[in-house]
């Protein structure tokens, strides 16, 4: 696994964890301190994306989007206990293929 892939994976975990912490306060009635943890996790996510080697931020963010979708489906299964169906998996694979195309395309 390349450096960019590891950064994107870490960023996805930080973003999903941060969003889930805020979701937990607002939708599941968790304690307010979860908001602080969620905001810290979201700040970590933003910092991690700056570590991806890319001449343009938008390209780095676009490629990350596919990783985020696949990681969200893994979160759905592993954390929330809801098994992704075939449509989820096909969509996630399509998004990862698109992310790979954006990130690895030869550019002159």
KEKE-3310 file (N, C-alpha, C; in steps of 0.2 Angstrom, whole numbers, plus 5000, padded with zeros to 4 digits):
npx = (5004:5003:5010:5001:4989:4989:4988:4976:4967:4969:4964:4951:4946:4948:4939:4926:4925:4925:4913:4904:4905:4899:4886:4882:4880:4870:4860:4860:4860:4872:4885:4889:4903:4908:4907:4919:4928:4925:4927:4940:4945:4940:4948:4961:4958:4958:4971:4978:4975:4982:4995:4995:5004:5001:4998:4987:4975:4961:4961:4967:4957:4947:4951:4952:4938:4933:4939:4934:4921:4921:4927:4917:4907:4913:4914:4900:4897:4907:4906:4893:4886:4878:4877:4884:4875:4875:4874:4879:4892:4896:4895:4904:4916:4916:4918:4931:4938:4937:4944:4957:4960:4960:4970:4981:4983:4993:5001:5006)
npy = (4994:5011:5027:5038:5031:5025:5037:5042:5032:5034:5047:5045:5037:5046:5057:5050:5045:5057:5064:5054:5055:5067:5065:5055:5063:5072:5063:5051:5054:5055:5060:5078:5080:5072:5080:5088:5078:5074:5086:5087:5076:5079:5090:5083:5075:5085:5090:5078:5077:5087:5081:5073:5070:5081:5092:5100:5104:5101:5090:5081:5080:5075:5062:5057:5056:5044:5035:5038:5035:5020:5017:5022:5012:5001:5006:5006:4992:4987:4995:4999:4988:4984:4975:4979:4978:4970:4981:4992:4987:4986:5000:5006:5000:5005:5018:5018:5014:5025:5034:5029:5031:5045:5048:5041:5043:5046:5061:5075)
npz = (5000:4995:5001:4999:4999:5012:5019:5015:5020:5034:5035:5031:5042:5052:5048:5047:5060:5067:5062:5065:5079:5082:5076:5085:5097:5093:5087:5094:5108:5115:5127:5129:5128:5118:5106:5107:5105:5092:5084:5086:5079:5066:5063:5063:5052:5041:5042:5039:5025:5019:5018:5007:4992:4979:4966:4966:4976:4975:4967:4975:4985:4977:4974:4986:4989:4984:4992:5004:5003:5002:5014:5022:5020:5025:5039:5041:5041:5051:5063:5064:5062:5051:5037:5021:5006:4989:4980:4987:4988:4975:4971:4979:4975:4962:4965:4971:4960:4952:4960:4960:4947:4946:4955:4950:4937:4922:4920:4911)
capx = (5000:5007:5010:4995:4983:4988:4986:4969:4964:4969:4960:4944:4945:4947:4933:4921:4925:4923:4906:4900:4904:4894:4880:4881:4878:4864:4855:4859:4860:4878:4887:4892:4911:4909:4908:4926:4932:4923:4930:4947:4945:4939:4954:4966:4957:4960:4978:4981:4974:4988:5001:4995:5007:4997:4999:4981:4971:4955:4963:4968:4951:4942:4953:4950:4931:4932:4942:4929:4915:4923:4928:4910:4904:4917:4911:4893:4897:4911:4904:4886:4883:4874:4881:4883:4873:4879:4874:4884:4899:4897:4896:4911:4921:4916:4921:4938:4941:4938:4949:4963:4961:4962:4976:4987:4983:4999:5000:5012)
capy = (5000:5017:5032:5041:5026:5025:5044:5043:5028:5037:5053:5043:5035:5053:5060:5046:5045:5064:5064:5049:5058:5073:5061:5052:5068:5075:5058:5046:5057:5054:5066:5083:5080:5069:5085:5090:5073:5074:5091:5086:5071:5082:5094:5078:5073:5090:5090:5073:5078:5091:5077:5069:5074:5083:5099:5103:5102:5098:5083:5076:5079:5071:5056:5055:5055:5037:5031:5040:5031:5014:5017:5023:5006:4997:5008:5004:4985:4985:4999:5000:4981:4984:4972:4982:4974:4970:4988:4996:4985:4988:5007:5007:4997:5010:5024:5017:5014:5032:5038:5027:5034:5052:5049:5037:5045:5050:5068:5078)
capz = (5000:4995:5006:4998:5001:5020:5022:5014:5025:5040:5034:5031:5049:5056:5046:5049:5067:5069:5060:5069:5086:5082:5075:5091:5101:5090:5086:5099:5115:5119:5131:5125:5127:5111:5101:5107:5102:5085:5081:5085:5074:5060:5062:5061:5045:5037:5042:5035:5018:5017:5017:5001:4986:4974:4964:4966:4982:4972:4964:4981:4988:4973:4974:4993:4990:4983:4998:5010:5002:5003:5021:5025:5019:5030:5045:5041:5043:5057:5068:5065:5062:5045:5032:5015:5001:4983:4977:4991:4987:4968:4971:4983:4970:4956:4967:4972:4953:4950:4964:4957:4940:4947:4958:4947:4929:4920:4918:4908)
cpx = (5005:5006:5003:4989:4983:4986:4978:4965:4964:4964:4953:4942:4944:4941:4927:4920:4922:4915:4902:4899:4899:4887:4878:4878:4871:4858:4854:4860:4866:4880:4890:4899:4912:4910:4915:4930:4931:4926:4937:4949:4945:4945:4960:4965:4959:4967:4981:4980:4980:4994:5001:4999:5003:4998:4993:4977:4964:4956:4964:4962:4946:4944:4951:4942:4929:4934:4937:4923:4916:4924:4922:4907:4907:4914:4904:4893:4901:4909:4897:4882:4878:4878:4879:4880:4877:4879:4879:4891:4901:4899:4902:4916:4922:4920:4929:4942:4942:4943:4956:4965:4963:4969:4982:4987:4990:4997:5006:5014)
cpy = (5006:5022:5036:5037:5026:5032:5045:5038:5031:5043:5051:5041:5041:5056:5057:5046:5052:5065:5060:5052:5063:5070:5058:5057:5070:5069:5053:5048:5056:5061:5071:5083:5076:5074:5087:5085:5073:5080:5090:5081:5074:5086:5089:5076:5079:5091:5084:5074:5082:5087:5073:5074:5075:5090:5103:5100:5098:5091:5078:5075:5075:5064:5053:5053:5047:5033:5032:5035:5023:5013:5018:5016:5001:4999:5005:4996:4984:4989:4999:4993:4980:4981:4976:4976:4974:4977:4992:4994:4987:4996:5009:5005:5002:5016:5024:5017:5021:5036:5036:5030:5042:5052:5046:5039:5048:5057:5071:5085)
cpz = (5000:5000:5005:5001:5009:5022:5021:5018:5032:5040:5035:5038:5053:5054:5048:5056:5070:5068:5064:5077:5087:5080:5081:5097:5099:5089:5091:5106:5119:5122:5126:5123:5120:5106:5101:5103:5094:5081:5081:5080:5067:5058:5060:5054:5040:5036:5038:5027:5015:5016:5011:4995:4980:4972:4965:4972:4980:4970:4970:4984:4984:4974:4981:4993:4989:4989:5004:5009:5004:5011:5025:5025:5024:5037:5046:5044:5050:5063:5070:5064:5056:5039:5025:5010:4994:4980:4981:4989:4979:4967:4974:4978:4964:4959:4968:4965:4951:4954:4962:4951:4941:4950:4954:4939:4928:4918:4916:4911)
residu = (UNK:UNK:UNK:UNK:UNK:UNK:UNK:UNK:UNK:UNK:UNK:UNK:UNK:UNK:UNK:UNK:UNK:UNK:UNK:UNK:UNK:UNK:UNK:UNK:UNK:UNK:UNK:UNK:UNK:UNK:UNK:UNK:UNK:UNK:UNK:UNK:UNK:UNK:UNK:UNK:UNK:UNK:UNK:UNK:UNK:UNK:UNK:UNK:UNK:UNK:UNK:UNK:UNK:UNK:UNK:UNK:UNK:UNK:UNK:UNK:UNK:UNK:UNK:UNK:UNK:UNK:UNK:UNK:UNK:UNK:UNK:UNK:UNK:UNK:UNK:UNK:UNK:UNK:UNK:UNK:UNK:UNK:UNK:UNK:UNK:UNK:UNK:UNK:UNK:UNK:UNK:UNK:UNK:UNK:UNK:UNK:UNK:UNK:UNK:UNK:UNK:UNK:UNK:UNK:UNK:UNK:UNK:UNK)
# end
